[in-house]
Amino acid sequence: MDTYDIGVVGGGVMGLSVLREAVAAGRSAVLFERDHIGHPLGSSHGPARAFATPHLMPELVEPAGRAGALWRELAAHDPELYWAQGAMLRTARPEPVAAALAAAGIEHEVLDPATVEARWPGLTLGPGAPVVHTPDGGTLRADRVLTLLRRLAEDGGGVVHEGAAVHGLARDGDGVVLETATGAARVRHAVVAAASWTPALVSPLGIHVDARATRQTVVYVDDPGARTLPALFEEGDPSKYWVSSGDTTVRLGMDDHRAPAPEPGTRGEPDPRTVEVLMEHVRARLPHASSAPVGLDTCLFTHTDGRFVVERSGPVTAVVACEGRGFKFSPLFARELVADAIGVRS
């Protein structure tokens, strides 16, 4: 049976980030992914995710700034990893967000809609709430992120097994045995970062993780100015976001948690009502965008009541860092998880 210091369950952005941090700390590490890296059945696939430091929860502003520094470090390995075209949060309550940005030393400005439209002629906000703008946000090239994290981890000696679903975890003295579709491995510490699959994997060990998943619909449109558009999160009912996903494409989504998660191993279909609402948003905000979607996708959205969940019991740590924020915080969360929960230093 192969033995490692660290075993990671789940090959999304969080699992790969933990693997990379573990090998950077000089530990032997292995990762098991039930499908393949970048598969479309989870939460980490696709061309783009937004990175922004303005946040409706001001306590997340300062850690977002630290995560941004880590993304810039990673971008030194791939200059196309992170497009810093800026990010905006539109909210009727900009004061606490601006105060948190100021306290964290993050450059920002509060702009009225007319100023935004003059600066970025390719978007229309109309009258209403101001935006909090930071120049350091923008687009994380999600597919490139997964590729880079895997390469850095494997270059450091990390091992990645694809098509290797973990069926169970069993304590074994001061370690854990991971039973997988391709055999067993013993690790000194296991990190289960399998998003909405995490609760079922760790509950036999007496670890309770309160998380559930819904299916989110994502729309892509063409826009000739996409590459220069700041990422935008607009507070509302429902709240909506967009982020540049290519030189001429924009990815849009919204907080709509009605659609149940698809059956394991399936993607589920995009929700027609969500597509309609998002295309109305496109027509109101992006006058130069295509009148119809150029692509549709779905992804899992894991709900944790707004919390980043870390539940540790002996040599097993269960982590769920989602609520739509897991991707942008992943390098920071993984570093702190490896350093503090596992007890190694990178």
C-alpha positions as CSV (number, residue, x, y, z in Angstrom):
1,M,0.0,0.0,0.0
2,D,1.4,3.4,-1.0
3,T,1.9,5.8,1.9
4,Y,2.0,9.6,1.9
5,D,2.0,12.5,4.4
6,I,-1.1,14.2,2.9
7,G,-4.0,12.7,1.0
8,V,-6.5,14.9,-0.8
9,V,-9.9,13.9,-1.9
10,G,-11.3,16.0,-4.8
11,G,-9.5,17.6,-7.7
12,G,-11.2,20.9,-8.0
13,V,-9.5,24.2,-7.3
14,M,-9.4,23.7,-3.6
15,G,-8.1,20.2,-3.7
16,L,-5.4,21.1,-6.2
17,S,-4.4,24.2,-4.1
18,V,-4.0,22.0,-1.0
19,L,-1.9,19.5,-3.0
20,R,0.3,22.2,-4.3
21,E,0.7,23.8,-0.8
22,A,1.5,20.4,0.8
23,V,4.3,19.6,-1.7
24,A,5.6,23.2,-1.4
25,A,6.0,22.5,2.3
26,G,8.1,19.4,1.5
27,R,5.5,16.8,2.3
28,S,4.7,13.8,0.2
29,A,1.1,14.2,-1.1
30,V,-1.4,12.4,-3.3
31,L,-4.8,13.6,-4.7
32,F,-7.7,11.4,-5.8
33,E,-10.2,12.7,-8.3
34,R,-13.3,10.6,-9.2
35,D,-13.5,12.0,-12.7
36,H,-10.8,14.0,-14.5
37,I,-9.3,17.4,-13.6
38,G,-11.5,20.1,-15.1
39,H,-14.5,17.9,-15.6
40,P,-17.8,19.7,-16.1
41,L,-19.8,18.0,-13.2
42,G,-18.5,20.1,-10.3
43,S,-17.8,23.7,-9.5
44,S,-14.3,24.5,-10.9
45,H,-14.6,24.0,-14.6
46,G,-14.9,26.6,-17.4
47,P,-12.9,29.5,-18.7
48,A,-13.4,32.1,-16.1
49,R,-14.2,33.1,-12.5
50,A,-14.3,36.6,-11.1
51,F,-11.9,37.9,-8.6
52,A,-12.8,41.0,-6.6
53,T,-11.9,42.5,-3.2
54,P,-15.1,44.6,-2.7
55,H,-17.6,42.3,-0.9
56,L,-21.0,42.7,0.7
57,M,-19.6,41.0,3.8
58,P,-16.9,43.6,4.8
59,E,-15.0,41.0,7.0
60,L,-14.1,39.2,3.7
61,V,-12.4,42.2,2.2
62,E,-9.0,41.9,4.0
63,P,-8.6,38.2,3.3
64,A,-9.6,38.8,-0.3
65,G,-6.7,41.2,-0.5
66,R,-4.4,38.5,0.8
67,A,-5.8,36.0,-1.7
68,G,-5.2,38.5,-4.5
69,A,-1.5,38.7,-3.6
70,L,-1.3,34.9,-3.9
71,W,-3.0,35.0,-7.3
72,R,-0.5,37.5,-8.5
73,E,2.3,35.2,-7.3
74,L,0.8,32.3,-9.2
75,A,0.4,34.5,-12.3
76,A,4.2,34.8,-12.4
77,H,4.1,31.2,-13.7
78,D,1.4,32.0,-16.3
79,P,0.9,35.7,-17.3
80,E,-2.5,34.8,-18.8
81,L,-3.8,33.3,-15.5
82,Y,-5.2,36.6,-14.1
83,W,-6.6,39.5,-16.1
84,A,-6.6,42.5,-13.8
85,Q,-9.1,44.7,-15.6
86,G,-10.7,45.8,-12.4
87,A,-13.8,44.8,-10.4
88,M,-16.9,46.6,-9.2
89,L,-19.6,46.0,-6.6
90,R,-22.9,47.8,-7.1
91,T,-24.6,48.2,-3.8
92,A,-26.9,50.8,-2.0
93,R,-24.6,50.4,1.0
94,P,-21.1,51.3,-0.3
95,E,-19.8,52.9,3.0
96,P,-18.9,49.7,5.0
97,V,-17.3,48.2,1.9
98,A,-15.2,51.3,1.2
99,A,-14.3,51.5,4.9
100,A,-13.1,47.8,4.9
101,L,-11.1,48.4,1.7
102,A,-9.5,51.5,3.2
103,A,-8.6,49.6,6.4
104,A,-7.0,46.8,4.3
105,G,-5.0,49.4,2.2
106,I,-6.7,48.4,-1.0
107,E,-7.0,51.0,-3.7
108,H,-10.6,51.8,-4.4
109,E,-13.1,54.5,-5.4
110,V,-16.9,54.9,-5.1
111,L,-18.3,55.9,-8.5
112,D,-21.8,57.1,-9.5
113,P,-23.4,55.4,-12.5
114,A,-22.8,58.3,-14.9
115,T,-19.0,58.2,-14.1
116,V,-18.9,54.5,-14.7
117,E,-20.7,54.8,-18.1
118,A,-18.3,57.6,-19.1
119,R,-15.2,55.6,-18.2
120,W,-16.5,52.3,-19.8
121,P,-18.7,53.2,-22.8
122,G,-19.5,49.5,-23.3
123,L,-21.8,49.2,-20.3
124,T,-24.9,51.0,-19.1
125,L,-25.9,51.1,-15.5
126,G,-28.7,53.6,-15.6
127,P,-29.8,55.5,-12.5
128,G,-29.5,53.9,-9.1
129,A,-26.9,52.7,-6.6
130,P,-23.2,53.6,-6.9
131,V,-20.4,51.1,-7.5
132,V,-17.3,50.4,-5.4
133,H,-14.4,50.0,-7.9
134,T,-11.0,48.4,-7.4
135,P,-8.4,48.2,-10.1
136,D,-6.9,44.9,-8.8
137,G,-9.9,42.6,-9.5
138,G,-10.8,41.0,-12.8
139,T,-10.8,37.5,-14.4
140,L,-9.2,34.3,-13.1
141,R,-8.7,32.0,-16.1
142,A,-10.2,29.0,-14.3
143,D,-9.1,26.2,-16.8
144,R,-5.6,27.6,-16.8
145,V,-5.6,27.8,-12.9
146,L,-6.3,24.1,-12.7
147,T,-3.7,23.2,-15.2
148,L,-1.1,25.4,-13.4
149,L,-1.8,24.1,-9.9
150,R,-1.5,20.5,-11.1
151,R,1.7,21.2,-12.9
152,L,3.3,22.9,-9.9
153,A,2.1,20.1,-7.6
154,E,3.4,17.3,-9.9
155,D,6.7,19.2,-10.5
156,G,7.1,19.2,-6.7
157,G,6.5,15.4,-6.4
158,G,2.7,15.4,-5.9
159,V,0.8,12.5,-7.3
160,V,-2.6,12.9,-9.1
161,H,-4.9,10.0,-9.7
162,E,-7.9,10.6,-12.0
163,G,-10.8,8.3,-12.4
164,A,-10.1,7.2,-8.8
165,A,-13.3,7.8,-6.7
166,V,-12.7,7.5,-3.0
167,H,-15.3,5.1,-1.6
168,G,-14.4,5.4,2.1
169,L,-12.0,6.6,4.7
170,A,-10.9,4.5,7.7
171,R,-8.8,5.6,10.6
172,D,-5.7,3.5,10.9
173,G,-3.7,4.2,14.0
174,D,-2.4,7.8,13.7
175,G,-3.3,8.0,10.0
176,V,-6.1,7.3,7.5
177,V,-6.6,4.6,4.8
178,L,-8.3,5.9,1.7
179,E,-10.2,3.2,-0.2
180,T,-10.4,4.1,-3.9
181,A,-11.5,2.7,-7.2
182,T,-7.9,2.0,-8.0
183,G,-6.7,0.7,-4.7
184,A,-5.9,1.9,-1.2
185,A,-3.4,4.4,0.1
186,R,-2.4,5.3,3.7
187,V,-1.9,8.9,4.6
188,R,-0.9,10.7,7.8
189,H,-3.6,13.3,7.2
190,A,-6.5,13.4,4.8
191,V,-8.1,16.5,3.4
192,V,-11.6,16.0,1.9
193,A,-12.3,18.9,-0.5
194,A,-15.0,17.3,-2.6
195,A,-17.5,20.2,-2.4
196,S,-21.1,18.9,-2.1
197,W,-19.9,15.2,-1.9
198,T,-17.9,16.0,1.2
199,P,-20.6,15.4,3.9
200,A,-21.4,11.8,2.7
201,L,-17.7,10.9,2.7
202,V,-16.9,12.1,6.2
203,S,-20.1,11.3,8.0
204,P,-19.1,7.7,8.7
205,L,-16.2,9.1,10.7
206,G,-18.5,11.2,12.9
207,I,-17.7,14.4,11.1
208,H,-20.8,16.5,10.4
209,V,-20.6,19.0,7.5
210,D,-23.7,21.1,6.8
211,A,-23.6,21.7,3.1
212,R,-26.0,21.2,0.2
213,A,-25.8,21.8,-3.5
214,T,-27.9,23.4,-6.2
215,R,-27.4,23.7,-9.9
216,Q,-26.6,27.1,-11.3
217,T,-27.0,28.2,-14.9
218,V,-24.3,30.2,-16.6
219,V,-24.7,32.2,-19.8
220,Y,-22.0,33.4,-22.2
221,V,-22.5,36.2,-24.7
222,D,-20.2,37.9,-27.2
223,D,-19.2,41.4,-26.6
224,P,-16.4,43.3,-28.5
225,G,-15.3,45.1,-25.4
226,A,-15.2,42.1,-23.1
227,R,-11.5,42.1,-22.5
228,T,-11.6,45.6,-20.9
229,L,-14.8,45.2,-18.9
230,P,-14.4,45.2,-15.2
231,A,-16.0,42.3,-13.4
232,L,-19.3,43.4,-11.8
233,F,-21.4,42.0,-9.0
234,E,-24.7,43.8,-8.8
235,E,-26.7,43.5,-5.5
236,G,-30.4,42.8,-6.2
237,D,-33.1,40.2,-6.0
238,P,-31.6,38.2,-7.4
239,S,-28.0,39.5,-7.4
240,K,-26.2,39.1,-10.7
241,Y,-22.6,39.1,-11.9
242,W,-20.5,39.1,-15.0
243,V,-16.9,38.6,-15.8
244,S,-14.9,38.6,-19.0
245,S,-14.3,35.0,-20.0
246,G,-12.3,35.6,-23.2
247,D,-11.2,38.4,-25.5
248,T,-14.8,38.8,-26.8
249,T,-16.9,36.8,-24.4
250,V,-18.6,37.5,-21.1
251,R,-19.8,35.0,-18.5
252,L,-22.9,35.9,-16.5
253,G,-24.7,34.2,-13.6
254,M,-27.0,35.1,-10.8
255,D,-28.0,34.0,-7.2
256,D,-30.8,31.6,-8.0
257,H,-30.8,28.6,-5.8
258,R,-34.1,26.9,-6.9
259,A,-32.7,24.3,-9.2
260,P,-31.8,21.0,-7.4
261,A,-28.4,19.5,-7.9
262,P,-28.3,16.9,-10.8
263,E,-27.9,13.2,-10.2
264,P,-24.2,12.3,-9.5
265,G,-22.4,11.9,-12.8
266,T,-24.7,14.2,-14.8
267,R,-24.6,17.9,-15.6
268,G,-28.2,18.8,-15.5
269,E,-29.8,21.2,-18.0
270,P,-29.6,25.0,-18.0
271,D,-32.7,26.6,-16.5
272,P,-34.6,28.5,-19.2
273,R,-36.0,31.0,-16.8
274,T,-32.5,31.9,-15.6
275,V,-31.3,32.3,-19.1
276,E,-34.2,34.7,-19.9
277,V,-33.5,36.8,-16.8
278,L,-29.8,37.0,-17.6
279,M,-30.4,37.9,-21.2
280,E,-32.7,40.7,-20.0
281,H,-29.8,41.9,-17.8
282,V,-27.5,41.8,-20.8
283,R,-29.8,43.9,-22.9
284,A,-30.0,46.5,-20.0
285,R,-26.3,46.6,-19.2
286,L,-24.3,45.5,-22.2
287,P,-25.6,47.3,-25.3
288,H,-22.9,45.9,-27.6
289,A,-23.3,42.3,-26.6
290,S,-24.9,39.6,-28.7
291,S,-28.7,39.4,-28.6
292,A,-28.6,35.6,-27.9
293,P,-26.3,33.4,-25.8
294,V,-23.3,32.0,-27.5
295,G,-23.0,29.3,-24.8
296,L,-24.7,27.9,-21.8
297,D,-23.3,25.8,-18.9
298,T,-24.2,24.6,-15.5
299,C,-22.2,24.2,-12.3
300,L,-22.7,23.1,-8.8
301,F,-23.2,25.8,-6.1
302,T,-22.5,24.5,-2.6
303,H,-24.4,26.2,0.2
304,T,-22.9,26.5,3.7
305,D,-24.9,29.3,5.2
306,G,-22.3,31.8,4.2
307,R,-19.5,30.1,6.1
308,F,-16.2,28.6,5.0
309,V,-16.5,25.2,6.7
310,V,-13.5,23.4,8.2
311,E,-14.3,20.4,10.4
312,R,-11.3,18.4,11.7
313,S,-11.4,15.1,13.6
314,G,-8.0,13.7,14.3
315,P,-6.2,13.0,11.0
316,V,-9.1,14.0,8.8
317,T,-10.1,17.5,7.8
318,A,-13.2,18.2,5.8
319,V,-13.3,21.5,4.0
320,V,-16.1,23.2,2.1
321,A,-15.2,26.7,0.8
322,C,-18.0,27.6,-1.5
323,E,-21.0,29.9,-1.4
324,G,-19.7,31.2,-4.7
325,R,-16.5,32.3,-3.2
326,G,-14.4,29.2,-3.0
327,F,-12.5,29.7,-6.2
328,K,-11.2,33.2,-5.5
329,F,-10.2,32.4,-1.9
330,S,-8.6,29.0,-2.7
331,P,-4.9,29.8,-2.6
332,L,-5.3,31.6,0.8
333,F,-7.6,29.0,2.2
334,A,-5.3,26.2,1.2
335,R,-2.2,27.8,2.6
336,E,-3.9,28.4,6.0
337,L,-5.4,24.9,5.9
338,V,-2.0,23.3,5.3
339,A,-0.3,25.5,7.9
340,D,-2.8,25.5,10.7
341,A,-5.1,22.5,10.4
342,I,-2.5,20.1,9.2
343,G,0.5,21.6,11.0
344,V,3.0,22.1,8.2
345,R,4.5,25.4,7.0
346,S,4.9,26.5,3.4
